[in-house]
Amino acid sequence: MFNKILIANRGEIALRIIRTCKEMGIKTVAIYSKADTESLHVRFADEAVCIGPAASSESYLNIPRIMAAVEITNADAIHPGYGFLAENAGFAEICRQSGVKFIGPTPEMINKMGDKVTAKETMIKAGVPVVPGSPGLLKDVTQGVKIANSIGYPVILKATAGGGGKGMRIVTKDEDFEESWHSARKEAKASFTNDGIYVEKYVEEPRHIEFQIVGDQYGNVIHLSERDCSIQRRHQKLVEESPSPFMTPELREKMGEAAVLAGKCINYEGVGTIEFLVDKYRNFYFMEMNTRIQVEHPVTEEVINHDLIKEQIKVAAGIPISGKNYYPTMHAMECRINAEDVFNNFRPSPGKIVSFHSPKGHGVRVDTHVYAGYTVPPYYDSMIAKLICRAQTREDCIKKMQRALDEFIIEGIKTTLPFHKALMKNESFRDGDFNTAFMNTFNMDDCIE
């Protein structure tokens, strides 16, 4: 087992990793930018190293400075969390060459699944269902239009290095293809320094359902069942839950088998997620793989009573997994609480939190790094907390979430709490009748400040 882990991240995920490390008797090193001096992950780690100014490019994305922090603290492993360098194959390779264990998959695995076109080709060879589309990157508009006509409109253009909805455009007719192509490439280039674009059939009225998998160093891969992430805005998840209200036992078995097959075909090591689109007829298609821990991992932890960060660390240390799949025994739901103004098109709302009270009680969990007096910086992702509730049934889980949201007090900045309160009262949501287009028709007037 490792003696000391450096956490190459910030905020609630850094604090989450520190907690598990402490329980495992592993020392921790926090890195932080000057903007995060007062963050709780800095306070609770055994050691902390400032690695630069606020800008991510000069701190959390600055590999030389991170590796210098590893050297001066004598850490023997790095946990990347999610975001930043978590899926950076180059960073994983530098860790390997430096003799420091990267807690995650190998650089080869990240390369194979991090690029969406390569991942799709890999899944086709493995026999995992994929959305019809181009066999690789598009060469030009003419080729794209030809493929779009062969598979039928609507289609969606996607950046091969994409994420978070960047570099994606839905096209419904030939006349719009060229403009969408240039727009998607420009955004992809700016976001990922890679303007590679491919095209797929746009699956209408889909659910976004992902399967959590774990693979060890000995070729074993298991799944930990599904999470439904269909409540999204601009491809950014707002609420996640498990089990999915759309799931059937038969579909779960089929999707679980496909997820395990996807992991085994690349000898996957670590915790990862196979993401699927599921149409209204319950046909499912591989969308992408996330080769890291995800924001919504607490949902799975709550329904199977399993610490996924601990599992990550054990796998990285060479400990084999159990070999059995896990299935939900409870219902859990997570609301992402962001520093955003829901009455102003979800505009970011950084600033000082003057009052903060988190809900408590049976089956209620809050993962956060903020507190009264903390200043939310404008430089990073706007998520400041995750509220997770667990109950025996979905109906009871929603009731518990409503109670917990009413108890949650954050003053001084705008947050997404009003949206989540309104969502829990929405009849379609309560009935489980929703898909990824849900937010297009959601009435924001239902949100009460």
URUR-V349935 format. One record per run of one state. SS is the DSSP state (@ for helix, = for strand, . for the rest). FROM is the first residue (numbers start at 0). LEN is the number of residues. If there is no record, write none. Layout:
# URUR-V349935
ss-><SS,SS>
from-><FROM,FROM>
len-><LEN,LEN>
This chain:
# URUR-V349935
ss-><.,=,.,@,.,=,@,.,@,.,=,.,@,.,@,.,=,.,@,.,=,.,@,.,@,.,=,.,=,.,@,.,=,.,=,.,@,.,=,.,=,.,=,.,=,.,@,.,=,.,=,.,@,.,@,.,=,.,=,@,.,=,.,=,.,=,.,=,.,=,.,=,.,@,.,=,.,@,.,@,.,@,.,@,.>
from-><0,3,7,10,23,26,33,36,39,44,46,52,55,58,62,73,76,79,88,97,100,102,106,114,115,126,129,130,132,133,140,151,154,159,168,171,173,192,196,201,206,215,220,233,235,242,248,264,269,278,283,290,296,304,307,316,330,338,339,341,344,346,348,350,352,354,357,363,368,374,376,382,391,393,407,408,411,416,425,426,430,437,441,443,446>
len-><3,4,3,13,3,7,3,3,5,2,6,3,3,4,11,3,3,9,9,3,2,4,8,1,11,3,1,2,1,7,11,3,5,9,3,2,19,4,5,5,9,5,13,2,7,6,16,5,9,5,7,6,8,3,9,14,8,1,2,3,2,2,2,2,2,3,6,5,6,2,6,9,2,14,1,3,5,9,1,4,7,4,2,3,3>
